[in-house]
Structure formats: C-alpha cells, structure tokens
C-alpha cells in the first residue's frame, strides 16, 4: 500500500527536503529508513508480522524510531549496555538509550539490548515495542548545538517487559552481521549522508541567490568558492548514488560482510564531511551574513556539525 519508492528515489527526496530544513529531514529519515529496512526483509521472507507492520505504516498509523545509541558504546550494532533478562513469556529490559530521534511523535520503536544466553553466550538482541509499553519512558534531555527540532531525547528503561514475539533479530556480541549489513548499513548510511549533504546544498542555493542579487556572481573569489563547493557536492552525490546502485543490484552484499560494512560507511562519512567543508566555503562567500540569526545560514552551519 505504499508508494514503492526505491532507495535511490528516497535519497533524492531526502536531500531535497534537507535543503529546506535539516531537522525535518533527519526526523523523517528515522522513520522511513527503518521502514525501508523492514520492507526489504519482507520482500525476502513474506513474513506476516512484517506485512501487518508495513500496512499499518502505509495507513499512517505508525511512526517509527530506531533506538540503538548509548553512552559509552560505539553505535555499530555489535554490543549494548542495555540488558535483557529472560523471564516467562519474554524479556525484562533495563538500560538507557540516547539520540532517540522522533521521541516526541513516535508510536513504535526498535531497540537493542545485550542478553547473556546460557547456551550460546552473549548476544545482541533487537526488539520492537510500542511507545506506551510499561517501563519505557522518554526523558526530555535534548539540548544541542544543532538539529534541535529532531527532539532526540533519552529513553529510560526500568524493568520494561517485551514478549518473546517482540524479538526480531539476534546476533553474537562483537559480530559482523549479514542481516545488519542488508538493513541498517544498506539503508541508513546513504539516507543519513544525503540529509547532511542536502543542508549544505540548501545553503549553496541560498547564497547563490544572494550573490546574484548583489551583482557579485562574476567575482573571482565567489566563482572559485562555488567551484570548490560543486566538486564537494558532486563527489558526495556520486558516492551515495553508487551505494544505492550496489544495494539495488545486490553487488554490495557480494563483497562479504566486513568489506560491505566498510564500503557502506562511505555513503555517510563522505557526504557528512563534505557538507561541513561546503559550509566553510559558504562563510567565505556570504561573509557576515552567515553569522546572522535572522538568516538560515547559521542554522545550516550548526546542523551540519551533527553529521561527523
């Protein structure tokens, strides 16, 4: 029942949305990227539970949040400090998540927790839950330099309970995982990257209009700065688009899990870093206007700092 957009189409839409407002695009991403991941798994498995979830999303009844970041743990889906304890009928959860984008509006979320399995050893468990689940409480903590409207607050989990059927995937701790590559790294890396790149592209459009109005379009410094910005923008786009082509053709997954994860990371790292560099050139062109609160450039500069 959805629109059927591909990953390639999604990154174009997200870059365009971020040109207007980075927080909006990032918040949208924390919904559409996980749902794209679930959809890719459904295409492989035809899982009935996933089908129902996707139909609820398409009907507008579900807004998603993906919650894996924690203090002191690298957010690479290989471990967690949040603890899952096996109890009758499910798992008892205790821990805390940070950077929970969409915390204000989400209806459902996925999260990670570590479970010490007595038979197979420590495992990273991936669960899903409804926002109103007992023991799960979002805490207002979001006070940041940029991306303020994402409202990426903390999630405090105290004796939260999820049923056995809430477990959607598990893997050994400190393990490179093929399912994680096919879902999170395949979808989230480029859709993160294009958001930060889109912010910088929006700043370029804004400043281009300003210098044309001021009659400075032929200024050598302005032209040189825009040339540098165009190279940074198109280099990053090329990396994102190659990644999308490799995901859609399956070529990314033929590289093997470790090489695939490393290659997927390029689709986030390069656009995020290039966006920061573009904003440096924006300051060269805009001058003091980049410092004024009444113009969007200072917000754009702050927002791109979240990328790296």
N, C-alpha and C positions, 0 to 999 in steps of 0.2 A: 503493500500500500504506500510505499514511499516514492520519492521521485526518481530513484535509480541512478543517482549521480555516482560517477567513478571517483577514485582518489584524485586523479588528475583534475577533474572538474571541481572537486572540493577545495584543492589548494588555490585555484584561481579565485573562487568565490571568497575564500578566507583572506587572501591578500587584498582583494578589493574592499572587503568590509573593514580590514585593519587600517586602510588608508584614511578612513573616517574616524575610527576610534579603536585603539588597541585593546582596551579593557573589554569592550563588547565582543570583539573578535576572539579574544582568548577565552572568555566565558562561553561563547558558542562552541569553541573548539573542545572544551572539556565535556561537552555533551555529544557533539557529532562524531568526534574521533573514537571514543569508546563504542558508540553505537555502530560505526563503520566496522570496528573490530568484531563486534558480536555478529554483524551481518556476514562478514567474511567466513566466520566459523559456521554459521547456519548454512551457508552455501555448500560447505563441505559435508556437514553432518545431518542436515534436515532435522535438527533437534527440536522437539515440540515445545519445550520450555523457552528456547530462544525465539521460536516463531511467535509465541504469545507476547514475549517482551517486545519484539520488534513491531508487532501490530499495535501494542499499547503506545509505543513511541510515535508511530505514524499517525495515530489518532490524537496525539497531543496530550496524552495522559501521563507521560513520564518525562522528567528532566533529569539527566544523569550527572553524576560527579564521580570521578575516579580518584581514589584517595590512597596513595602509597607512600608519600613523602613523610619522613620522620626526623626528629632531631638526632644528629649523630650517626645516621645510616645513609650510605650512598643510595640514591634513588634509581637503582638499576634492576630492581626486581630480582634480587638474589638473596635477600635476607630482610628481616624486620625485627624491631624491638617489641612491637605489639605481640602479645602472647595469646595463643589459642589453647584451651584445655578441653579435652574430650569429656563430655558428660552425656547422660542419657538423652538420646534424640538429637544431639547436635554438639555445639561447641560454646564454651564460655570464653569471652574475649575481654582482655584488659590491655590498655595502652593509649597512645595519643598520636594523632596524625596532624601534620601541618600543611600549609599551602592548599587548603581544601577549596579550590575554586568552585563557585556556584553554591557555596554553603547556604546562602540565603534562599535560593529558589529551587534547589534540587529536591526531587521527590524520592529518588533512589540513588544508591551509590555502591560502588565496589571498593573493597579494601583488602590489604594484605596483612597477614599475621603469621608468626612462626609457631609451628607445632612440633614438639619433640615426640615423634612417633616411636613407641617402644619396639617396633619391629623393623622399621626401615631407617630410623634415625631422624635428625632434624629436617623438617620440610617447610617450605614457604607455601602457605595456603592463600588462595584468592577466593574471597567470598563476595556475595552481594546482599544488600539489605535495604529495607525501606527506611526513610528518614525518621519515622516515628517509632522505630524499634527501641524497646526499653534498654537503657544502659548506654545509649549513644546520644551525646549532646554536643552540639556545635557551640563553641565559645568565641565571643567577639574578641579577636586579637589583632585584626588586620590593620596595621599602621605602617605604611611603607612609602618609599620614595615615589614609586610609580605603580601603574596597573591597579589603582586604588579601587575602581568600580567593580573589579572582579570579586571583591569580598571573599578572599581566600582565607577564611578563618580556620581555627583549630577544631579538631574533633576529639573530644574526650570520651574514652570508652571505659566504663567501670561496670564490670560484671554484666556486660552485654551478652545476649544469647542469640545465636543463629542456628537454625535447624540444619540437619545433615544435607538437605537438598539445596541449601544456600552455598555450598562449596561448588565452585565452578572449575577450579584447576588447582593442582598442587605439583610441586617440583622439589627436588633435593636442594637444600640450602647451598649457596655458592655454586650454583649450577647454571651454565648457559643453556637456555631452553628454546626449543624449536617453536613451540606454540607462542611464547613471548615474542620471538622474532616476527612471526607471521601476523601478530596482532598489534601489540603495543609499539614495537620499534618500526614496523612497516607503516603504521598509520600515524602515530603520534609525532614521530620525528619531523616529517615534512610539514605537518599541519601546525606544529609549534614554529618551525622555521619560517613559514610563509607569513605568520602573524607578525613577527618582529620585522621581517622584510617589508611587509605592507605598510607598517607605520612609517618606515623610512621613505618608502615610495610616496606616501601621502605628504610627507614634509617636502619632498622634491617638487611635487605638483604645486604646493602652496607657495614655495619660494620662486618657482618658475613664473607663476602669475605675478608675484610682487616685482621681480626684476624687470619683467616686460612692461609693467605699468610705470616703472621708474625710468624706463629708457636705458637700462643697463645691460640689455641682452647681448650686446656686442663687446662688452668689457672683457679683456683677455683673462683677467682673474676669474670672472664669473664663468666664462666658457671652459677654462681649464678645470675649475672645480666641478662643473656639471659633467665633463668628460670622465673625471675620476669616479663620480657617483654612478654614472651609467655603467661603467665597467664593473663596479662592485655589485650593482643591482642585477645585471645580466649574468654575471658569473654565478651568483647565488641562485637565480632562477634556473640556470642550466643544471645545477646540482639537484635541485628539487625535482625538476621535470624528468631527469634521468632516473632518479629514485622511483618516481611514480611509474614510469615505463617498466622498470625492472620488477616492481611489485605486481603490476597488472599482467606481465608476461610470465611471471614465476621465476625469472632469472635470478632475482635476489636470493631466493631460497636454495638455489642450486650451488651457491658459494659455500655452503656449510654454515652452521650456527654462529661460530665465533667470527668468521670473516663477514658474515651477513650483518651481525650486530654492529661491528665496527664501521662497515660501509653505510649502514642506515644512520648512524650518528652524524655523518657528514651533512645530512639533509637538515639537521638542526643547528649544528655548530657553525657551519659556514654562513648561512643566512643571518644568524643571530650576531655574529661578529661583524659581518659586513654592514649590518644595519647600524651598529654603533659607529663604525667608520664613516658611513654616509652622513650621519648626524654631525660628525666633526666638520665635514665639508659644508654642511648646511650653515653652521655657525660662521664659517669664512664668508659665505655669500650673503647671509642675512644680517650679519653684524649684531648690533644691539637689539634688533627686533627679536632675536632668538631668546632674549632674556626677559621679555615682557610677559606678564601673566595674562594679559588680555588677548594674546595671540596663542594659537595652538602649538607653536614650535617647542616651547619649554615643556609642555606636557609630553609631546612626542619624544623629546630627548630623554625625559625621565622614564617613560615607558620602555624604550628600547634597552635601557640598562638591565631590565629583568631578563633579557634573552640569554646572555652568557651565564 
